[in-house]
Amino acid sequence: MWIGIDDTDSRNAGCTTYIAFRIVSTFADRIISLPRLVRLNPNLKYKTRGNGALSIRIGNRTEETKTVIGKSDGKKISLGLQNNEMEPDFPKTYDNSMIEQVVGIVEEYYEKNQTNTNPGIVFSNKKFDTDIYRNALERDIPVDYIEEILKKTDSIYRKIGSGRGIIGAVSSIAWDRNRTTYELLNYKYPRGGYVDDMVKTIIGKIAESYDSTFNNMEMKEGKVCLFPKDRTPVIYGIRGLVFDDLIQIQEEINSRFPDFDRNYMIFATNQGTDDHILRLESGMELRELSSYEITGYVNELPLRKEGGHLFFGIKYGVTDIKAVAFEPSKGFRDELEKLEIGDHVKLFGSYAKGTIKIEKLELIHPSIIYERRSPLCSRCGSRTSNIGSLKYRCIKCGNVMEPEYVKTNYQRMTMKLEPPAYARRHLSMPWKLENASFRSNEYEF
Ligand code: ATP
């Protein structure tokens, strides 16, 4: 049986991953896959933060060999993970007592009395089609559409409030794990609490010392990016490509700071995979709320506007598109500000109202900058003076000439730019992972 959960937190408290952690801690002996933290369309207005949805897979029996994926109240969480290739040994009927217990856990921990918190819990004996996951990355899916699917597949579901969370719950189950990364989340309920800056730096450096991790620190600014604002049960989250490395990092942290050895768990995720990015082929129309890789030429110079957001224009085929880098991306804007007319760029980001919100950019081919000069007279070799309308007249013989254009010494290199780690989108693949090999098998670590 698959369990999907979403929309249980508010801006100020709670976290759906923590609810998944409680469920996994309770039913570890029946869970057959890593819990999954799946990020969905980053362009939606409903999201509280990172549009994350959770799913868990329950089997009738688990493998003999156990894999430790974390600790709950200081005790190991060990799962008997089944190979993805194997037909999951799902029961034909639903285990109602388990369903009630899971619903009970969600009811205990979701953020109550919040209009924007509308939990959805889904139980399904069938895995949902990957197309639903793709749609959930690219579009705004109506609740009714998901409810239809749930009815057709004889799934059981609970809606609290409007129950909009069923969209994320189903989409998380539908994730194909084609490209997988991992995140170790360390918890203290109800809030992560204060952590000293020195401790943060040590933990950040431990994580950063492993080549398989990403988005840990912004080295230039010495900023650690692992610790979210102290509003939720998450103390820190460490992201990486290699499951075993995350376990080792946690062990190193435990040896320095035993307080962090109580509650943590590793999730399989689609973070850092660019799964949401569609490659835009020439002639394709951009669709509202989808995310793209677009190649074009800068046709409008970068300009900072109110709020510190930086805008410029590109020409993609025959279409003019605006691009924006928002204020929180800080130094990224300074780099983008150096773009020149004619630069050939590839940019990645989500599209809405004629504008791409840039997640990263490659300067593929910088345009060559020419300087306009007054030419020497072609008849007598004397100097010329500017007479307007891009014309120059010889000061001796009156010959009228075109301007001369001279290549400047101002050389720019091709380059790959991205916001600092603390301002990246969860789904966005950092340039560091560009050539990484992502795990795709449920069983492989
Ligand atoms: P997180 O759990 O990381 O805090 P979030 O808080 O940003 O995520 P939620 O509170 O889960 O976001 O709210 C997002 C809401 O949008 C959920 O109700 C989810 O079901 C819904 N949703 C997710 N993807 C889509 C989509 N593609 N179309 C329509 N609704 C969606």
Residues whose N, C-alpha, C, O or C-beta is under 5 A from the ligand:
A	BS01	ATP	D6 D7 T8 D9 T16 L40 N41 Y46 K47 T48 R49 G50 N51 G52 N118 N135 A136 L137 R139 D140 I141 R164 G165 I166 I167 G168 A169
